[in-house]
Amino acid sequence: MLTHIHIRNFTIADEVEVEFGDGMTALTGETGAGKSLLIGALGLVLGDRADSGLIRHGCERAEIAVGFDIDRHAMLQDWLESRELDAGGECQLRRIISHEGRSRGYINNQPVPLQALRELGEQLVDIHGQHEHQSLLRGSAQRAALDAFAGHDSLLVDVAAAFAELKDTRERLATVTRSEEDRDARLDLLRYQLQELDTLGLKADEISALEKDHDRLANAGQLLSTSQQVLDRLYGDDVHSAYRHISQAVGELGDLVRIDDGLVETTQLLNEILVLVQECADGLRRYSEGLDVDNGQLQELETRIGVLHDLARKHRCRPEELPATRERLQAELDGLEDADQQRAGLQLKLAELEVAYLKNARRLSDSRRKTSRRFGKLITEGMQTLGMPGGVFEAVVTHDPQRAFGAHGQDTIEFRVSANPGQPPGPLSKVASGGELSRISLAIQVISSKSGHIPTLIFDEVDSGVGGGVAEIVGQKLRALGNDHQVICVTHLPQVAAQASQQLQVSKLTGDNTTRTWIRQLNPEERTDELARMLGGVKITEQTREHAREMMAQARDIKPARTRRQRPKRTG
């Protein structure tokens, strides 16, 4: 579960640190105080996209750090260990956003790519936004809601993998079975291009060797002249040559050695230098004698290099890439020449893949239909307690084996609802009002979350559009979720906040031309005042305080028995 979050220089928050407990936590405060700031910061550290506009004005960077207790979540520990990011039963995430727009992410103090934060975040936290009910009108969202409730992850992976392989094989078959006219024209072009390359007899490293030979021949005059000058300075007939000077020095020191043997080592070094000078002179002499200034050979090299550069431009590559280009063209030629055999093999494989895809799609569809009945029954029961007595909800799954193959199967999934008794269910988008849609969405979120394994669930004002007794029931449902999950709820409703195990208040403080957000945990008396504010507005009376105390007392009385999930046994 989420244990703490530390926010620094994020939007209007200069520095905020909050600790969380298990069960249900309510996050309340005045409108515009910054309640959703906490959700936004958490989303960033879990991999959401960021930009420099999120940094507090006048600051160079924003930083968000969160901690999770994963001691009872073996799958999360295995995920971290497989990437060498484990730190026992804890998980620390950090995200830094710089003023230049750059972003860095860390897991347990190890730098990681943004994708790693996203992958881990999807297993740690599930965030339900306040406008999520609007997406429920889309067929894709309805399909996703049913699949999430059913736990279809493995079936969806099988269908998507079968579709991906099927699509790839279709594309390869289309390439092989292109029109005969196009194929013959391509064959002729490939054979001509290969013959042109083969005529050159180009070797893998020839380009660099040709260029070296060309540079040597083009500068042969300078090479010969400079080499001769250096040879003369080293070992020429001139009295000023290096060899003569060193020889004279050796002779003079030789006389002194008889007087002081401290000069023996220096004399020996000079003798070695004489040998080296002589060897250098011999090397320069051999080099000069072997240097051949052949203008005809230079012209041949320039001609061949020019041909290679022209051919490289023709194939849109660098000259040194011509051998690899030749191999690629040969492979394509071989493939086209074997097209008949390939076509037969791909057609056979395609038929097998279609059978496999249809089998996987049928398995997924059967599971969806089976699950849809239980799903519809649970949502219908939820509607009765959410101010829609007599309402009926259905998830209709229609399988069409003739439908084009896709990564999500061949089903059409449509949510249908009847908000009033006696009316037949109709499409959700045409029958439900905005308030009804919001409540149905909340029922789906609560039921889907119950069946999930994500430890922390966040509800960001998902109770908008409800009130009175319905709001109290919403709070009870969220509190019940807190038996098996950590629930954090951003809410404006006192009926919901009263059900929480702990309550955090968000305040916006202004002064000295600055604005900042402050979040603190409320003690029982402070919580009474906050609930009274939510009940009575600006003026808080003793009557509203008493009402707030009564609401919290009732919430404690109906608190369901808490159960601790046993830590899963880890397998090697």
Residue pairs with C-beta under 8 A, 6 or more apart in sequence:
1 20
1 22
1 68
1 69
1 455
1 456
1 486
2 20
2 42
2 66
2 67
2 68
2 124
2 125
2 456
2 486
2 488
3 19
3 20
3 67
3 68
3 69
4 17
4 18
4 19
4 20
4 66
4 67
5 16
5 17
5 18
5 20
5 38
5 41
5 42
5 45
5 64
5 65
5 66
5 67
6 15
6 16
6 17
6 63
6 64
6 65
6 66
7 13
7 15
7 16
7 17
7 37
7 38
7 41
7 62
7 63
7 64
8 14
8 15
8 16
8 62
8 63
8 64
9 15
9 55
9 56
9 59
9 61
9 62
9 63
10 37
10 40
10 41
10 44
10 54
10 55
10 56
10 62
10 63
10 64
11 34
11 37
11 40
11 54
11 56
11 517
12 34
12 37
12 56
12 508
12 515
12 516
12 517
13 34
13 37
13 41
13 56
13 516
13 517
14 56
14 516
16 38
16 517
16 518
16 519
18 38
18 504
18 519
18 521
19 521
20 486
20 488
20 502
21 501
21 502
22 482
22 486
22 501
23 479
23 482
23 483
23 486
23 487
23 500
23 501
23 502
23 562
24 478
24 479
24 481
24 482
24 487
24 488
24 489
24 499
24 500
24 501
24 502
25 486
25 487
25 488
25 489
25 500
25 501
25 502
25 503
25 504
26 489
26 491
26 496
26 497
26 499
26 500
26 502
26 503
26 504
27 35
27 38
27 488
27 489
27 490
27 491
27 503
27 504
27 506
27 519
28 35
28 490
28 491
28 492
28 497
28 503
28 504
28 505
28 506
28 530
28 534
29 35
29 505
29 506
29 507
29 508
30 506
30 507
30 508
31 492
32 508
33 506
33 507
33 508
33 517
34 506
34 508
34 517
35 461
35 490
35 506
36 460
36 461
36 490
37 506
37 517
38 490
38 506
38 519
39 127
39 458
39 460
39 490
40 48
40 54
41 64
42 64
42 66
42 125
42 127
42 458
43 127
44 50
44 54
44 64
44 95
44 97
45 64
45 65
45 66
45 93
45 94
45 95
45 105
45 117
45 121
46 93
46 117
46 118
46 120
46 121
46 122
46 124
46 125
47 105
47 114
47 115
47 117
47 118
47 119
47 121
50 95
50 97
50 103
51 97
51 101
52 97
52 98
52 99
52 100
52 101
54 62
54 97
55 61
55 62
55 97
55 99
56 62
59 99
60 98
60 99
61 96
61 97
61 98
61 99
62 96
62 97
63 94
63 95
63 96
63 97
64 94
64 95
65 92
65 93
65 94
65 95
66 92
66 93
66 94
67 90
67 91
67 92
67 93
68 90
68 91
68 92
68 93
68 124
68 455
68 456
69 89
69 90
70 76
70 77
70 89
70 90
70 91
70 124
70 455
71 88
71 89
71 90
71 567
72 565
72 566
72 567
72 568
73 455
73 568
74 567
74 568
74 569
74 570
75 123
75 453
75 568
76 91
76 120
76 123
76 124
77 86
77 89
77 570
78 570
79 119
79 120
79 123
80 86
80 87
80 91
80 107
80 108
80 120
83 116
84 110
85 107
85 108
85 110
85 112
86 108
87 108
90 108
91 107
91 108
91 120
91 124
92 106
92 107
92 108
92 109
93 105
93 106
93 107
93 117
93 120
93 121
94 105
94 106
94 109
95 103
95 104
95 105
95 106
95 117
96 103
96 104
96 105
96 106
97 103
98 104
103 114
104 111
105 111
105 112
105 113
105 114
105 116
105 117
106 112
107 116
107 117
107 120
122 454
123 454
124 454
124 455
124 456
125 454
125 455
125 456
125 457
125 458
126 449
126 452
126 454
126 456
126 457
126 458
127 458
127 460
128 445
128 449
128 457
128 458
128 459
128 460
128 462
129 460
129 462
130 460
130 461
130 462
130 464
130 490
132 441
132 445
132 462
133 437
133 438
133 440
133 441
133 442
133 462
134 437
135 141
136 142
136 145
136 415
136 428
136 437
136 440
136 441
136 444
137 428
137 429
137 437
139 412
139 413
139 414
142 395
142 413
142 414
142 415
142 428
143 408
143 411
143 413
145 415
145 444
145 448
146 368
146 371
146 372
146 375
146 395
146 397
146 413
147 156
147 368
148 448
148 451
148 452
149 371
149 375
149 444
149 447
149 448
149 451
150 367
150 368
150 371
150 375
151 451
152 364
152 367
152 368
155 360
155 363
155 364
155 367
156 364
156 408
158 360
158 363
158 364
159 357
159 360
159 361
159 364
159 407
159 408
159 409
160 407
160 408
162 353
162 356
162 357
162 360
162 361
163 357
163 405
163 406
163 407
164 407
165 353
166 350
166 353
166 354
166 357
166 405
167 405
169 346
169 349
169 350
169 353
170 350
172 346
173 343
173 346
173 347
173 350
176 335
176 339
176 342
176 343
176 346
177 339
177 343
183 336
183 339
186 336
187 333
187 336
187 337
190 329
190 332
190 333
190 336
191 333
193 315
193 329
194 326
194 329
194 330
194 333
196 311
197 311
197 322
197 325
197 326
197 329
198 326
200 307
200 308
200 311
202 308
202 322
202 323
202 326
203 323
204 323
207 308
207 319
207 320
207 322
208 320
210 301
210 304
210 305
210 308
211 305
213 301
214 298
214 301
214 302
214 305
216 223
217 293
217 294
217 297
217 298
217 301
218 298
220 291
220 292
220 293
221 293
223 291
224 288
224 291
224 293
227 284
227 287
227 288
227 291
228 284
228 288
230 284
231 281
231 284
231 285
231 288
232 238
232 241
233 241
233 242
234 241
234 242
234 243
234 277
234 280
234 281
234 284
235 241
235 242
235 243
235 277
235 278
235 281
238 244
242 277
243 274
243 277
243 278
243 281
246 270
246 273
246 274
246 277
247 274
249 270
250 267
250 270
250 271
250 274
253 263
253 266
253 267
253 270
254 267
256 263
257 263
257 264
257 267
308 319
308 322
309 319
311 319
311 322
312 318
312 319
312 321
312 322
315 322
315 325
317 324
317 325
335 342
354 405
357 405
358 401
360 409
361 399
361 405
361 409
361 410
361 411
362 399
362 401
364 409
364 411
365 397
365 399
365 409
365 410
365 411
368 397
368 409
368 411
368 413
369 397
369 399
372 394
372 395
372 396
372 397
372 413
375 395
375 447
376 393
376 394
376 395
378 443
378 447
379 393
379 395
379 440
379 443
379 444
379 447
380 391
380 392
380 393
382 443
382 446
382 447
382 477
383 391
383 392
383 393
383 439
383 440
383 443
384 390
384 391
385 470
385 473
385 477
386 439
386 440
386 442
386 443
386 466
386 470
386 473
386 474
387 439
387 466
387 469
387 470
388 419
388 436
388 439
388 440
389 421
390 420
390 421
390 422
391 417
391 418
391 419
391 420
391 436
392 417
392 418
392 425
393 415
393 416
393 417
393 425
393 440
394 415
394 416
394 417
394 425
395 413
395 414
395 415
395 416
396 413
396 414
396 415
396 416
397 411
397 412
397 413
398 411
398 412
398 413
398 414
399 410
399 411
400 410
400 411
400 412
401 410
403 410
403 412
414 427
414 428
415 427
415 428
416 425
416 426
416 427
416 428
416 431
417 425
417 426
417 428
417 431
417 432
417 436
417 440
418 424
418 425
418 426
418 431
419 431
419 432
419 433
419 436
425 431
428 437
428 440
432 440
434 465
435 465
435 466
438 462
438 464
438 465
438 466
439 465
439 466
439 470
441 462
442 462
442 463
442 466
442 474
445 459
445 462
446 477
446 478
446 481
449 457
449 481
449 485
450 481
450 484
454 485
455 485
455 486
456 485
456 486
456 488
457 481
457 485
457 486
457 487
457 488
458 487
458 488
458 489
458 490
459 478
459 487
459 488
459 489
459 490
459 491
460 490
461 490
461 491
461 492
462 489
463 471
463 474
463 475
463 489
463 491
463 492
463 493
463 496
464 492
466 474
466 493
467 493
467 495
468 495
471 493
471 495
471 496
472 495
472 496
472 498
472 499
474 493
474 495
474 496
475 493
475 495
475 496
475 497
475 498
475 499
475 500
475 555
476 499
476 558
478 487
478 489
478 496
478 499
479 487
479 499
479 500
479 501
479 555
479 559
479 560
480 560
481 487
482 501
483 560
483 561
483 562
483 563
484 563
484 565
489 496
489 497
489 500
491 497
492 534
493 534
494 531
494 534
494 535
494 548
494 551
495 551
497 503
497 530
497 531
497 534
498 531
498 548
498 551
498 552
498 554
498 555
499 555
502 521
502 522
503 521
503 522
503 527
503 530
504 519
504 520
504 521
504 522
505 519
505 520
505 522
505 526
505 530
506 517
506 518
506 519
507 517
507 518
507 519
507 520
508 515
508 516
508 517
508 518
509 515
509 516
509 517
509 518
522 530
524 552
527 548
527 552
528 545
528 548
528 549
528 552
529 540
529 545
529 548
531 548
531 551
531 552
532 540
532 541
532 544
532 545
532 547
532 548
533 540
535 544
535 547
535 548
536 544
